[in-house]
């Protein structure tokens, strides 16, 4: 099969993600990507059909969907040349522009009345409060935000807001505060000490308790506002992220390290929701709209060789039922590769990975994502499928390390060594691929472990941390783990690829979207420094540099994705694979 045609089919498979249920439980909103770009769909559960959709947005539709508390409309993001703007879709099909200007915007929460919302803006250090009826906005809250928070939660009355902010000079610090709805009368929730980070995710329906966690406990807890005491659930360090209380308040949901959800009863009874095949997932950025009013939970189920579909978990019966099957084409689905779970030896134990096997000996490639969960979900991954379709043995690798740590880097290097030893992988034919922080990790792998890798692809990674930090749209949360650059100079330099170019080895492809402005500037600096250091650019040179015109951080337009992956595979074939083992213009299937 023609490889370019397969990529078009693979990336044109309608991807349905970010499922959110309406307050009355009768409609499910989700984001779909397809051959025309992306759009928001509202699916009627009573009619078992699409009720309405937004227009198609070519390459600009973003994640994070939020229902208005009254179910009057769904809020979503559209990316333009300036960053994400906020729009709303009504069940009638009407689309309203909520916030759109030259800044980046992220919805924090909606008032229970639906009359106004909180959102963050890259143009100010305050959260913004906007009245929907009058279309007026004003700054909200205290002025000591270290960076604009996008996590804020109204209680059921709308009179109080739970928010995370840092009023200290310690960049590692993050505290929980409760404010009145006008931003005054603040109360700090004493969860952690200064220098640690606490996270609040939801209010109990009675408004007297808060669901939260911290970077020290790494497990869910309930803070009682009446007694100032915390009840912790599960084992310390279990890496479970709390999501929210069920409407009855008798239980709450979390995501564990493998993305399979966990439900806790208030007495501590723990239910792990694990399907027979694949995995269940919940969007961790969801608010109240992952719960049906009848105490049921909205999940998605996917497998390594099949895209996600929505299911409903009933808390009382503990049963799981499919909600609907969104129509997709089988033209690419019947050619996908199922992955197997493997254990990768690392220092002091093992970490899991997902191996997409190849029936014939050939090259291998490790996909690294910068995830610090210590586990990896058996979910559908188009990037892995794209490489697997080309005849590669593909490994999706996990890491136990947090961002910018030696453990993170060591675990990924161990994955490369392990893959090179597999019978289906030819000697000295192992590449590494990553996107976003995974792309930064690719650069660090080629610097720190040149003996492991024979080629690398870094897509939209931060190649110059200092340049990134100075960009007005850069998120402080990304580089915050490194601490202050003045007092932690050695750590910044050790993790800054541009400062260590002389140690870089192996052929490298740098790929950036021109609209990912805070990262592409770092890539241009890196390219210039490579050339100044004697590296030659181009297909016959020691590195290649490509910018995707009009592309953002992750452009989902199928045609652009197909073109991008054709370019990636052509690079890795030139640099890594034995050309005699490849068939020109053919599709090599791995089953």
C-alpha positions in Angstrom: 0.0 0.0 0.0 1.2 3.5 -0.8 2.6 4.9 2.5 1.4 8.4 1.9 -2.1 7.2 1.3 -1.9 5.2 4.5 -0.8 8.2 6.5 -3.7 10.2 5.0 -6.1 7.4 6.1 -4.6 7.0 9.5 -4.7 10.8 10.3 -8.1 11.2 8.7 -9.7 8.6 11.1 -12.2 10.7 13.0 -10.7 11.2 16.4 -13.2 11.7 19.1 -11.8 13.0 22.4 -12.6 15.2 25.4 -16.0 13.7 26.0 -18.1 15.8 28.5 -21.7 15.2 29.6 -24.3 17.9 29.9 -25.8 18.8 33.3 -29.0 16.9 32.6 -27.1 13.9 31.4 -28.8 13.8 28.0 -26.1 15.2 25.7 -22.4 14.4 25.3 -20.1 17.0 23.8 -16.8 16.0 22.3 -14.1 17.2 19.9 -13.7 15.5 16.6 -10.8 15.7 14.1 -11.2 14.5 10.6 -10.3 15.3 7.0 -11.6 18.8 7.2 -9.9 19.8 10.5 -11.6 19.8 13.9 -15.0 20.6 15.3 -17.2 20.3 18.4 -20.0 17.8 18.2 -23.1 17.5 20.5 -24.4 13.9 20.6 -28.0 13.4 21.8 -28.2 10.2 23.9 -32.0 10.1 23.6 -31.9 10.3 19.8 -28.6 8.4 19.5 -27.3 10.8 16.9 -25.4 14.0 16.4 -27.6 16.9 17.5 -25.4 19.8 16.2 -21.8 20.7 15.5 -19.6 23.7 15.4 -18.0 24.8 12.1 -14.8 22.9 11.0 -11.6 24.6 12.1 -8.6 23.8 10.0 -5.8 22.9 12.4 -6.9 25.3 15.2 -9.3 23.4 17.5 -7.9 22.9 20.9 -8.7 20.6 23.9 -10.7 21.4 27.1 -14.4 21.5 26.6 -16.6 22.9 29.4 -20.4 22.8 29.7 -22.3 25.8 31.0 -23.8 24.7 34.4 -27.3 25.2 32.9 -26.4 23.2 29.8 -27.1 26.3 27.6 -23.9 25.9 25.6 -20.4 24.3 25.5 -17.2 26.4 25.7 -14.1 25.4 23.7 -10.9 26.8 22.3 -9.8 27.8 18.8 -6.1 28.5 18.1 -5.2 31.4 15.8 -1.9 33.1 15.1 -2.0 34.8 18.6 -3.0 31.7 20.6 -6.1 30.1 21.9 -9.4 32.1 22.1 -12.6 31.0 23.8 -15.8 30.2 21.9 -19.2 28.7 22.8 -21.6 26.4 20.9 -25.3 26.2 21.7 -27.4 23.1 21.1 -29.2 25.2 18.4 -25.9 25.3 16.5 -25.2 29.0 17.2 -21.5 29.9 17.8 -20.6 32.8 20.0 -17.1 34.4 20.3 -16.5 34.8 24.1 -12.9 36.1 24.3 -10.7 36.7 21.3 -7.7 39.2 21.0 -3.9 39.1 20.7 -3.3 37.2 24.0 -3.6 33.5 25.0 -6.7 32.6 27.0 -7.7 29.6 29.1 -11.0 29.1 30.8 -10.7 28.6 34.6 -14.3 28.0 35.6 -17.9 29.0 35.1 -20.2 30.5 37.7 -23.1 28.2 38.7 -25.5 30.8 37.4 -23.8 30.7 34.0 -23.8 34.5 34.0 -20.0 35.0 34.1 -16.7 33.1 33.9 -13.1 33.2 35.0 -10.3 32.9 32.5 -6.6 33.5 32.4 -4.9 35.8 29.9 -1.2 36.0 28.9 -1.7 39.8 28.8 -2.1 40.1 32.6 -1.1 38.6 35.9 -4.7 38.6 37.1 -7.4 36.2 36.3 -10.2 37.9 34.3 -13.9 37.9 35.2 -16.3 38.3 32.3 -20.0 38.9 32.4 -21.6 36.9 29.6 -24.8 39.0 29.4 -23.0 42.4 29.2 -19.9 41.2 27.4 -17.7 43.1 29.9 -14.5 41.8 31.5 -12.5 43.0 34.5 -9.5 41.8 36.5 -10.3 39.5 39.3 -8.6 38.6 42.6 -5.3 39.4 44.3 -2.2 40.7 42.5 0.4 38.3 43.8 0.1 35.5 41.2 3.5 34.2 40.1 1.7 33.2 36.9 -1.9 33.4 35.9 -3.7 30.3 37.3 -6.0 28.4 35.0 -7.3 26.2 37.9 -10.2 27.8 39.8 -13.3 26.0 41.1 -16.5 27.6 42.2 -18.4 25.9 45.0 -22.1 24.8 44.4 -23.4 28.2 45.5 -20.9 30.3 43.5 -20.1 32.4 46.5 -16.6 30.9 47.0 -13.7 30.0 44.7 -10.9 27.5 45.3 -7.8 28.6 43.5 -4.1 27.7 43.3 -1.6 30.5 43.5 1.9 31.3 44.8 2.2 34.4 47.0 5.8 33.6 47.9 9.2 34.2 46.2 9.8 30.4 46.0 9.2 29.3 42.5 8.5 25.7 43.6 5.7 26.8 46.0 2.0 26.5 45.2 -0.8 27.0 47.8 -4.5 26.5 47.9 -6.7 29.5 48.7 -10.4 30.1 49.1 -11.7 33.4 48.1 -15.2 34.9 48.0 -16.5 35.2 44.5 -15.4 38.9 44.3 -11.8 37.9 45.1 -11.7 39.1 48.7 -11.7 37.4 52.1 -9.0 35.0 51.2 -8.3 31.9 53.3 -5.2 29.7 52.8 -5.9 26.0 53.0 -2.9 24.6 55.0 -2.1 21.5 53.0 1.7 21.9 52.4 4.6 23.9 53.7 6.4 26.6 51.7 8.3 25.2 48.9 5.8 22.3 48.2 2.9 22.3 45.8 -0.7 21.6 46.6 -3.5 21.1 44.1 -7.2 21.4 44.6 -9.6 19.8 42.1 -13.1 20.1 43.4 -15.6 20.9 46.1 -17.8 18.4 48.0 -21.5 19.0 47.0 -22.1 20.2 50.6 -19.3 22.7 50.3 -17.5 21.7 53.5 -14.7 19.6 52.0 -12.2 19.9 49.2 -10.7 17.2 47.1 -6.9 17.8 46.7 -3.4 16.4 46.5 0.2 17.5 46.8 3.6 16.9 45.3 4.7 15.3 48.5 1.8 12.9 49.0 1.0 12.1 45.4 -2.3 10.6 46.3 -5.9 12.0 46.8 -6.9 13.6 50.0 -10.0 15.3 51.4 -9.5 18.5 53.4 -12.2 19.2 55.9 -12.8 23.0 56.1 -14.5 22.6 59.5 -11.6 20.8 61.3 -8.6 21.8 59.1 -7.8 18.1 58.9 -6.9 15.9 55.9 -7.9 12.3 55.2 -5.6 10.7 52.7 -6.7 7.8 50.4 -4.5 5.1 49.0 -0.8 4.6 49.5 1.5 7.6 49.7 3.4 8.1 46.4 0.8 6.1 44.4 0.6 8.9 41.8 -3.2 9.2 41.8 -4.6 12.5 40.7 -8.1 13.3 42.1 -10.7 14.6 39.7 -14.0 15.2 41.5 -16.8 14.1 43.7 -19.8 12.1 42.4 -23.0 14.2 42.6 -24.2 12.3 45.6 -20.9 13.1 47.5 -20.6 9.5 48.5 -17.5 8.8 46.3 -14.9 10.5 44.1 -12.9 9.6 41.0 -9.2 9.7 40.4 -6.7 8.8 37.6 -3.9 6.5 38.5 -0.5 6.2 36.9 -1.7 4.1 34.0 -4.6 6.4 33.3 -7.1 3.7 34.4 -9.6 5.5 36.7 -10.0 4.7 40.4 -13.2 5.3 42.4 -12.9 5.8 46.1 -15.8 5.4 48.6 -15.7 7.9 51.4 -14.8 5.0 53.8 -11.6 4.3 51.7 -12.9 1.4 49.7 -11.1 1.5 46.4 -12.4 0.4 43.0 -9.9 0.2 40.0 -11.8 0.4 36.7 -9.9 -1.9 34.4 -11.4 -3.3 31.1 -10.7 -6.7 29.8 -8.7 -5.1 26.9 -7.1 -1.7 26.5 -7.7 1.0 29.1 -10.3 3.4 30.5 -9.4 7.1 30.5 -10.8 10.4 31.9 -9.7 13.8 30.8 -7.9 15.1 33.9 -8.8 18.8 33.1 -12.5 18.1 33.3 -14.6 19.9 35.8 -18.1 18.8 36.8 -19.0 17.5 33.4 -17.5 14.0 33.6 -20.4 13.0 35.9 -24.0 12.1 35.1 -26.6 13.4 37.6 -27.5 9.8 38.4 -24.1 9.2 40.0 -22.4 7.8 36.9 -19.0 8.6 35.4 -18.2 9.3 31.8 -15.2 7.4 30.6 -13.5 6.5 27.3 -12.3 3.1 26.4 -9.5 2.5 23.8 -6.9 -0.1 22.9 -3.5 0.2 21.3 -5.0 -0.7 17.9 -8.4 1.1 18.2 -9.5 4.7 18.8 -11.4 5.7 22.0 -15.1 5.4 22.4 -17.3 6.7 25.3 -18.7 4.5 28.0 -20.7 5.0 31.2 -19.7 3.7 34.7 -22.6 3.4 37.1 -21.4 3.9 40.6 -24.2 1.9 42.3 -24.2 -1.2 40.0 -20.5 -1.0 39.2 -21.4 -1.8 35.6 -19.9 -0.2 32.5 -22.0 0.3 29.3 -21.0 1.7 25.9 -22.7 5.0 25.1 -22.5 5.2 21.3 -20.3 4.2 18.4 -19.3 7.1 16.3 -18.9 6.0 12.7 -15.4 5.6 11.5 -13.8 4.1 8.4 -12.2 0.6 8.7 -9.8 1.3 5.8 -7.0 2.1 8.2 -8.2 0.4 11.4 -7.8 -3.1 10.0 -4.1 -2.4 9.3 -3.1 -1.3 12.7 -0.6 -3.0 15.0 -1.5 -4.2 18.5 1.1 -3.5 21.1 2.3 -5.7 23.9 3.2 -4.7 27.4 6.9 -5.2 28.3 9.1 -4.5 31.2 12.2 -2.4 30.7 15.1 -2.8 33.1 16.2 0.5 34.7 18.2 1.4 37.8 16.5 -0.1 40.8 13.8 -2.0 39.1 11.8 -1.9 35.9 9.4 0.5 34.1 6.7 -0.7 31.7 6.6 0.1 28.0 4.4 -0.7 25.0 6.1 -2.6 22.2 4.7 -2.6 18.6 6.5 -5.6 17.1 7.7 -6.0 13.6 7.6 -9.4 11.9 10.8 -8.9 10.1 14.2 -7.8 11.5 14.6 -4.1 10.9 15.2 -0.7 12.6 13.7 0.3 15.9 12.5 3.6 17.3 11.7 4.8 20.9 8.9 7.3 21.4 9.4 9.4 24.5 6.8 11.8 25.9 8.2 13.3 29.0 5.7 11.6 31.2 6.7 11.1 34.8 4.0 8.7 35.9 6.1 5.6 35.9 3.5 3.8 33.8 2.0 4.0 30.4 -1.6 3.5 29.2 -2.6 0.9 26.7 -4.3 3.6 24.6 -4.5 4.4 20.9 -1.4 6.3 19.6 -1.3 7.4 16.0 2.3 8.4 16.2 3.3 4.8 17.2 1.1 3.4 14.4 2.7 5.7 11.8 6.2 4.4 12.6 5.0 0.8 13.0 3.4 0.9 9.5 6.8 1.8 8.0 8.4 -1.5 9.2 9.8 -0.2 12.5 9.7 -2.0 15.9 8.3 0.8 18.0 8.6 1.2 21.8 6.6 3.7 23.8 8.6 4.2 26.9 7.7 5.3 30.4 9.9 7.0 33.0 9.7 7.4 36.8 11.6 10.7 36.7 10.1 14.2 37.0 10.9 16.8 34.3 14.5 17.7 34.0 15.8 15.0 36.3 18.6 12.5 35.8 16.1 9.7 36.4 13.9 10.9 33.6 16.9 10.8 31.2 18.4 7.6 32.5 15.1 5.7 32.1 14.7 6.8 28.4 18.3 5.8 27.7 17.6 2.4 29.3 14.6 2.0 26.9 16.9 2.6 23.9 19.4 0.0 25.1 16.7 -2.5 25.8 15.2 -2.1 22.3 18.5 -2.5 20.6 18.8 -5.9 22.2 15.5 -7.2 20.8 15.7 -9.9 18.1 13.5 -7.9 15.8 15.8 -4.9 15.8 18.9 -4.7 13.7 22.2 -3.6 15.4 22.9 0.1 15.4 19.5 1.0 14.0 17.7 2.6 16.9 16.3 6.1 16.7 14.5 8.3 19.2 11.4 10.6 18.6 9.7 13.1 20.8 7.2 16.0 20.8 7.1 19.0 23.1 8.9 18.1 26.3 9.6 14.7 24.7 11.5 16.7 22.0 13.6 18.4 24.6 14.3 14.9 26.0 15.4 13.8 22.5 18.0 16.6 22.4 19.1 15.6 25.9 19.4 11.9 24.9 21.6 12.7 21.9 23.8 14.9 24.3 23.9 12.6 27.3 23.8 9.1 25.7 25.4 9.3 22.2 26.3 5.6 22.4 22.6 4.6 22.5 21.0 6.5 19.6 21.7 6.5 15.8 19.3 9.3 14.9 16.7 11.6 16.5 13.7 13.6 15.7 12.7 16.6 17.9 9.3 18.1 17.1 8.5 21.4 18.8 10.9 21.1 21.7 12.5 23.8 23.8 16.1 23.9 22.6 17.1 27.1 24.4 15.5 27.3 27.9 16.6 30.9 28.5 15.1 32.1 25.2 11.9 30.2 26.0 11.7 31.8 29.5 11.9 35.3 28.0 9.1 34.7 25.6 5.9 36.5 26.7 3.7 33.5 26.0 5.9 30.9 27.7 4.3 29.0 30.6 6.3 29.3 33.8 5.0 25.9 34.8 7.3 24.3 32.2 10.6 25.5 33.5 9.6 26.0 37.2 11.1 22.6 38.2 14.5 24.0 37.4 14.2 26.7 40.0 15.5 30.2 39.7 18.0 30.5 36.8 20.3 32.8 38.8 20.6 30.5 41.9 20.5 27.3 39.9 22.8 28.1 37.0 24.4 24.6 36.9 21.1 22.8 36.7 19.8 25.2 33.9 23.0 24.7 31.9 22.9 20.9 32.4 19.4 20.8 30.9 19.8 23.5 28.3 20.6 21.9 24.9 22.0 25.0 23.3 24.6 25.3 26.0 25.8 21.7 25.3 25.9 21.6 21.5 29.5 20.5 21.5 28.3 17.2 23.1 25.5 16.5 20.6 25.9 13.4 18.5 23.9 11.5 15.8 21.9 12.8 12.9 19.1 15.1 14.0 15.9 16.5 12.5 14.5 19.6 14.2 10.8 20.3 13.2 8.9 23.4 14.4 5.5 24.9 13.7 5.9 28.6 12.9 2.9 29.5 15.1 4.4 27.7 18.1 6.1 31.0 18.6 7.6 30.4 22.1 9.4 27.3 20.9 10.3 28.0 17.3 12.4 30.9 18.4 14.5 28.5 20.5 14.8 26.2 17.5 16.1 29.0 15.3 18.7 29.9 17.9 19.7 26.2 18.1 20.0 25.9 14.3 22.2 29.0 14.1 24.4 27.7 16.9 24.7 24.3 15.2 25.9 26.0 12.0 28.3 28.2 13.9 29.7 25.1 15.6 30.5 23.5 12.3 27.4 21.3 11.7 26.2 21.2 8.1 22.5 21.5 7.4 20.5 19.6 4.8 19.7 16.0 3.6 23.4 15.3 3.1 24.5 17.3 6.2 24.7 16.4 9.8 21.3 17.8 10.7 18.1 18.9 9.1 15.8 21.8 10.1 12.2 22.2 8.9 9.4 24.7 9.9 5.8 23.9 9.2 4.2 27.1 8.0 1.1 28.0 9.9 1.4 25.1 12.3 1.0 25.4 16.0 2.3 23.3 18.9 0.3 20.3 17.6 -1.5 20.7 14.3 -4.2 18.0 13.9 -5.1 18.8 10.3 -5.0 15.3 8.6 -3.2 16.5 5.4 -0.6 18.3 7.5 -0.1 15.3 9.7 0.3 13.0 6.7 2.9 15.4 5.1 4.7 15.7 8.5 4.9 12.0 9.1 6.0 11.3 5.5 8.8 13.8 6.1 9.7 12.1 9.5 9.8 8.7 8.0 11.9 9.8 5.0 14.4 11.3 7.4 14.6 8.3 9.6 14.9 6.0 6.5 17.8 8.0 5.2 19.6 8.3 8.4 18.8 5.0 10.1 17.3 2.2 8.1 19.0 -0.2 5.7 17.6 0.9 2.4 17.8 -2.6 1.0 15.2 -3.8 3.5 12.7 -1.2 2.5 10.3 -1.3 -0.5 9.8 2.0 -2.3 6.3 3.4 -2.1 4.9 0.4 -0.2 3.2 -0.3 3.0 4.9 -2.8 5.3 2.5 -4.3 7.8 3.7 -5.7 11.1 1.1 -8.3 11.9 
